[in-house]
Amino acid sequence: MGRVEGKVAFITGAARGQGRSHAVRLAEEGADIIGVDVCRDIPTIGYPMATPDDLKETARLVEKLGRRMVTAEADVREPAQLRAALERGIAELGGLHVVVAQAGVAGMKGEPPMQAWADVIDIDLIGTVNTIHAALPHLSEGASVIATGSTAAMMDTSKVDKPGADPGGMAYVHAKRALSAYIHDLATNLAPRMIRANAVHPTNCDTDMLQSEPMYRSFRPDLEHPTRQDAEPAFHVQQAMPIPYIEPLDISNMVLFLASDEARYVTGMQMRVDAGGYLKWYGFHI
């Protein structure tokens, strides 16, 4: 019997990257999936978004494991789209037990800069809240809410060299930081109802978001047009362990734990999967 056998998980950003990895890993352990993704490009984000075919491929991988998946192209900035997708999925799959608010974008070097700020806040923060709020009426005792944060939420930005130089990048930090506080307070209010809420904070993760020209420029600002080969040595700066990045599966295994009954008394946590990034940058804190 799988670790999430018989559960239904609602996953945003499910078409590729971490979202696809979470869908497949939960399906491997017995869950059925309701998966959504915007499946279209966003002008201020300097790398391509997932496509409808990507979302179909996630569904194919889930169904190959003998599990069911209901998909929808939905924008987390639009609560009505989320509610419609979720309600259709619940009607087909019979319930809702796990929420994985994964959808997010990185707006580094986004143009125009203040629109990049707004888009990242709207997707990474408000979109996460929209996802969870759409799900809350359907959750009952034993349910698990999981939001994807980032070790960027723990960065000290008090000494930014050039304030205002990259609003899209700073919006990512702010959104993940605010999300962390939201999950803490949400968990406090869900605890008496025996529903759990936790955040997972990845370090660099080998997805299309990391492997993108805007991210390469962020890690190698000394070069006009850095490549992956240029940027990858710089990726090591984020982690205490001598690696450039982690894999989506590393995050999915944490998501699986939090979704499972093994974590039935784990709530209000900020779970870092960061190869020691926090140890490197923030030292020892109680």
C-alpha positions in Angstrom: 0.0 0.0 0.0 1.3 3.4 -1.0 2.1 6.2 1.5 -0.7 8.4 0.1 -3.0 5.6 -1.1 -6.5 6.7 -1.8 -5.7 10.4 -1.4 -6.5 13.1 -4.0 -3.9 15.9 -4.4 -4.5 19.3 -6.0 -1.2 20.6 -7.6 -0.6 23.9 -9.3 2.2 24.4 -11.7 1.8 20.7 -12.6 2.9 20.8 -16.2 6.6 20.5 -15.7 9.5 21.0 -13.3 8.8 20.6 -9.6 5.0 20.4 -10.2 5.3 17.5 -12.5 7.7 15.8 -10.2 5.3 16.1 -7.3 2.4 14.8 -9.3 4.4 11.7 -10.4 5.9 11.0 -7.0 2.5 11.2 -5.2 1.0 9.0 -7.9 3.8 6.5 -7.4 2.6 6.3 -3.8 -1.1 5.9 -4.6 -2.6 9.4 -5.0 -4.9 10.6 -7.8 -4.1 14.1 -9.0 -5.9 17.3 -9.9 -3.3 19.3 -11.8 -3.4 22.8 -13.2 -1.0 25.1 -15.1 -1.3 28.4 -16.9 0.3 26.9 -20.0 1.1 30.2 -21.7 3.9 32.7 -21.6 4.0 35.7 -19.4 5.5 38.8 -21.1 7.6 40.0 -18.1 9.1 36.6 -17.4 12.2 36.0 -19.5 11.9 32.3 -20.0 9.2 30.2 -21.7 6.3 28.9 -19.5 5.0 25.3 -19.8 2.8 24.3 -22.7 -0.5 22.4 -23.0 1.5 19.5 -24.3 3.7 19.6 -21.1 0.5 19.3 -19.0 -0.7 16.4 -21.1 2.7 14.7 -20.6 2.3 15.0 -16.8 -1.1 13.3 -17.1 0.4 10.6 -19.2 3.1 9.9 -16.7 0.6 9.8 -13.8 -1.8 7.5 -15.7 1.1 5.2 -16.7 1.4 4.5 -13.0 -2.3 3.4 -12.8 -3.5 6.6 -11.2 -6.0 9.1 -12.4 -5.3 12.8 -13.2 -7.8 15.6 -14.0 -6.1 18.5 -15.7 -7.1 22.1 -16.5 -5.3 25.1 -17.9 -5.9 27.6 -15.1 -4.2 30.8 -14.0 -3.6 31.0 -10.2 -4.3 34.7 -10.4 -7.9 33.9 -11.3 -9.8 32.4 -8.3 -12.8 31.4 -10.4 -10.6 29.3 -12.7 -9.1 27.5 -9.8 -12.4 26.8 -8.2 -13.8 25.5 -11.5 -10.8 23.2 -12.0 -10.9 22.0 -8.4 -14.6 21.3 -8.3 -14.4 19.3 -11.6 -11.5 17.3 -10.2 -13.3 16.6 -6.9 -16.4 15.5 -8.8 -14.4 13.0 -10.9 -12.0 11.8 -8.2 -14.2 11.8 -5.1 -12.5 14.2 -2.7 -9.5 16.3 -1.7 -6.9 15.5 0.9 -3.7 17.3 -0.2 -3.0 20.8 -1.6 0.4 21.5 -3.2 0.6 25.2 -4.1 3.6 24.9 -6.4 3.0 27.4 -9.2 5.5 30.2 -9.3 7.7 32.3 -11.5 11.1 34.1 -11.2 11.0 37.7 -12.4 14.7 38.4 -12.4 15.6 41.1 -14.9 11.9 41.3 -16.0 10.8 44.2 -18.1 9.1 46.6 -17.6 10.5 46.3 -14.1 7.5 47.3 -12.0 5.2 45.1 -14.0 7.6 42.3 -13.3 7.2 43.1 -9.6 3.4 43.0 -9.9 3.3 39.8 -11.9 5.6 37.9 -9.5 3.7 39.1 -6.4 0.4 38.2 -8.1 1.5 34.7 -9.1 3.9 33.6 -6.3 2.1 35.1 -3.3 -1.5 35.9 -4.2 -1.7 32.9 -6.5 -0.6 30.6 -3.6 -3.3 32.2 -1.4 -5.9 31.8 -4.1 -5.0 28.1 -4.5 -5.3 27.4 -0.8 -8.5 29.4 -0.4 -10.1 27.6 -3.2 -9.3 24.3 -1.5 -10.2 25.2 2.1 -13.9 24.5 1.9 -13.2 21.0 0.7 -10.6 20.0 3.4 -11.4 18.0 6.5 -9.5 16.3 9.3 -6.2 14.8 8.2 -5.8 17.1 5.1 -2.4 18.6 4.3 -1.6 22.0 2.8 1.9 22.4 1.3 3.2 25.6 -0.2 6.5 26.0 -2.1 8.6 28.8 -0.7 12.3 29.3 -1.4 15.5 29.8 0.5 15.3 33.2 -1.0 12.7 33.9 1.7 15.5 33.8 4.3 18.0 36.1 2.5 19.2 39.2 4.2 18.3 42.0 1.7 19.1 44.9 4.1 22.3 45.6 2.2 21.2 45.5 -1.4 23.9 47.1 -3.5 21.5 48.8 -6.0 18.0 49.3 -4.5 15.4 49.2 -7.3 17.7 47.7 -9.8 15.7 44.4 -10.2 12.1 44.7 -8.9 11.2 41.4 -10.4 13.9 39.6 -8.6 13.1 41.4 -5.3 9.4 40.5 -5.7 10.4 36.8 -5.7 12.1 37.3 -2.3 9.2 39.3 -0.9 6.6 36.8 -2.2 8.3 33.8 -0.6 8.9 35.7 2.6 5.3 36.7 2.9 4.1 33.2 1.9 6.1 31.8 4.8 4.4 34.1 7.3 1.0 33.2 5.8 1.6 29.5 6.1 2.6 29.9 9.8 -0.6 31.8 10.6 -2.7 29.5 8.5 -1.3 26.5 10.3 -2.2 28.0 13.6 -5.8 28.4 12.6 -6.1 25.0 11.0 -4.5 23.1 13.8 -7.7 22.8 16.0 -9.4 21.3 12.9 -6.7 18.7 12.6 -5.6 20.1 9.2 -1.9 20.7 8.6 -0.1 23.5 6.7 3.6 23.6 6.0 6.0 25.4 3.6 8.9 23.7 1.7 11.9 25.9 0.9 14.1 24.6 -2.0 17.5 26.0 -2.8 18.6 26.1 -6.5 16.6 23.4 -8.2 17.4 22.0 -11.7 14.3 23.2 -13.5 13.6 25.6 -16.4 13.4 28.4 -14.0 17.0 28.0 -12.9 18.3 27.0 -16.3 17.3 30.3 -17.9 19.0 33.4 -19.3 17.7 35.8 -16.6 18.9 33.5 -13.9 22.3 33.1 -15.5 22.6 36.9 -15.6 21.6 37.1 -11.9 24.4 34.7 -11.0 27.0 36.1 -13.4 26.3 39.9 -13.6 29.8 40.4 -14.8 29.0 38.8 -18.2 26.7 40.4 -20.8 25.3 37.1 -22.1 26.3 34.3 -19.7 25.6 30.6 -20.6 24.7 27.7 -18.5 28.4 26.7 -18.5 29.3 30.2 -17.3 26.6 30.3 -14.5 26.8 26.7 -13.1 30.0 27.2 -11.1 28.3 30.3 -9.5 25.3 28.2 -8.5 27.5 26.6 -5.8 27.5 29.8 -3.8 23.9 29.1 -2.5 24.7 25.8 -0.8 27.0 24.6 2.0 27.2 21.2 0.4 29.5 21.3 -2.7 26.7 21.0 -5.3 25.3 23.5 -7.8 21.6 22.6 -7.3 19.2 19.9 -6.1 16.8 17.9 -8.2 13.0 18.2 -8.3 12.7 14.7 -6.8 14.5 16.0 -3.7 11.6 18.4 -3.1 9.0 15.8 -4.1 10.2 13.4 -1.4 9.6 16.2 1.2 6.2 16.9 -0.3 5.3 13.2 -0.1 6.3 13.1 3.5 4.2 16.1 4.4 1.3 14.7 2.4 1.4 11.4 4.1 0.1 10.3 7.5 3.8 9.9 8.6 3.6 13.7 9.1 0.2 13.7 10.8 1.5 15.9 13.6 3.9 18.0 11.5 2.4 21.5 11.0 3.5 25.1 10.9 7.0 24.1 9.7 9.4 25.8 7.3 11.0 22.7 5.8 14.3 23.6 4.1 15.6 21.3 1.4 18.6 23.5 0.7 21.8 21.4 0.9 22.9 23.5 3.9 22.2 26.9 2.3 20.7 28.2 5.6 23.7 26.9 7.5 26.1 28.7 5.2 24.4 32.1 5.2 22.5 32.3 8.5 24.5 30.3 11.1 22.9 29.0 14.2 19.5 30.1 15.4 17.1 28.7 17.9 
